[in-house]
Amino acid sequence: MNSTSAKPNDVVRLLYDDKSRLERARERASRIDRLMGLRGQKVLEIGCGHGDLAYVLAEEYGCQVVGVEVRGYDTWSAMKHHNLDLIEADISALPEQGHPLLGRDAFDRIISYVVWEHMRHPYAALQQCQYMLKATGKKYLHAYLGGAPTLSHLYHELKQPWIHLTHSVAEIQAALGVDELPWYFWCNRLTHSHYLTYFRQLGFYVAWEHVISQPFDEEYYRKNEKLLGLFPLYDLKAHALQVVLEFDSNDPKKAIADPVYALCRHRSADF
Ligand SMILES: C[S@@+](CC[C@H](N)C(=O)[O-])C[C@H]1O[C@@H](n2cnc3c(N)ncnc32)[C@H](O)[C@@H]1O
């Protein structure tokens, strides 16, 4: 593995300055609005980070917005708006926290950008969305997938694709010269199939989907096949998932039967 002189915190600088963050937030707001309509809606943004998107929705789209973030950001003090609440909380642990703004059927729309891959309990977090979203509500999710070459942000530091799959945490820490990795290098390994299974269990239908792929580095894959061959090619080629989720209007929030079990007589350990 190549070592690097850059410190992990430098990755933060790859994020945007104030101006480009706002531009990015406006682009995202316009895109999600076209996909599922945001104007005037009650919106929850999960993992709202600096708060720019939540602010744009409150200020420019007439939304009533709640942003939830597991860690508060300094920028929040500049994001004051009468239609915006930014809350420091772990979305997957909300039942214990019982926040008054985060109740059952509280939202028309739930959105999140590049957050789910950083979740320690992604299924519990989706369960919370099922609980907080109205039966007629819609959820937009954009998440990097477990097989994405640049998933962990480490690519920017160490210039090696799929490093989170080919190297141990100890090896990565040694290459970076640190004892502990910052939170943004930690990512779960959920694939497209995991997400689809979770959606079924929680009664979320996929109303719109875009699976983002990048050109596949065949040569690198072949050179490293001993390690990368442990993972399905399908997953190594699917980088990110964007979906709009909805419930069945007649039977909302009910698990969706899987037709693959249609001929199955026994699903438990009967033998
Ligand atoms: C890569 S950042 C993206 C931030 C913002 N959505 C953006 O696009 O700029 C992921 C964010 O998700 C937050 N996050 C991770 N797990 C979370 C959880 N369980 N509950 C709430 N926020 C969480 C992190 O603190 C982090 O700010």
The ligand as a Tripos MOL2 file, in Angstrom:
@<TRIPOS>MOLECULE
LIG
   27    29     1     0     0
SMALL
NO_CHARGES

@<TRIPOS>ATOM
      1 C1        -20.7790   12.1770    4.4330 C.3       1 LIG1
      2 S1        -21.6870   13.1490    5.5760 S.3       1 LIG1
      3 C2        -22.9330   13.8670    4.5440 C.3       1 LIG1
      4 C3        -23.5170   15.1270    5.1380 C.3       1 LIG1
      5 C4        -24.5490   15.8250    4.2340 C.3       1 LIG1
      6 N1        -25.6990   14.9750    3.9890 N.3       1 LIG1
      7 C5        -23.8870   16.2020    2.9280 C.2       1 LIG1
      8 O1        -24.2220   15.6250    1.8780 O.co2     1 LIG1
      9 O2        -23.0380   17.1020    2.9390 O.co2     1 LIG1
     10 C6        -22.6080   11.9230    6.4940 C.3       1 LIG1
     11 C7        -23.3020   12.5370    7.7000 C.3       1 LIG1
     12 O3        -24.1620   11.5560    8.2850 O.3       1 LIG1
     13 C8        -24.1260   11.7410    9.6830 C.3       1 LIG1
     14 N2        -24.6050   10.5080   10.3340 N.ar      1 LIG1
     15 C9        -24.0050    9.2930   10.3310 C.ar      1 LIG1
     16 N3        -24.7040    8.4150   11.0580 N.ar      1 LIG1
     17 C10       -25.7910    9.0920   11.5280 C.ar      1 LIG1
     18 C11       -26.8800    8.7120   12.3710 C.ar      1 LIG1
     19 N4        -26.9770    7.4820   12.8720 N.pl3     1 LIG1
     20 N5        -27.8320    9.6440   12.6690 N.ar      1 LIG1
     21 C12       -27.7190   10.9090   12.1670 C.ar      1 LIG1
     22 N6        -26.6870   11.3210   11.3710 N.ar      1 LIG1
     23 C13       -25.7430   10.4240   11.0690 C.ar      1 LIG1
     24 C14       -22.6580   12.0620    9.9510 C.3       1 LIG1
     25 O4        -22.4600   12.6860   11.1970 O.3       1 LIG1
     26 C15       -22.3370   12.9650    8.7730 C.3       1 LIG1
     27 O5        -22.5100   14.3320    9.0600 O.3       1 LIG1
@<TRIPOS>BOND
     1     1     2 1
     2     2     3 1
     3     2    10 1
     4     3     4 1
     5     4     5 1
     6     5     6 1
     7     5     7 1
     8     7     8 2
     9     7     9 1
    10    10    11 1
    11    11    12 1
    12    11    26 1
    13    12    13 1
    14    13    14 1
    15    13    24 1
    16    14    15 ar
    17    14    23 ar
    18    15    16 ar
    19    16    17 ar
    20    17    18 ar
    21    17    23 ar
    22    18    19 1
    23    18    20 ar
    24    20    21 ar
    25    21    22 ar
    26    22    23 ar
    27    24    25 1
    28    24    26 1
    29    26    27 1
@<TRIPOS>SUBSTRUCTURE
     1 LIG1         1 GROUP 0 **** ****
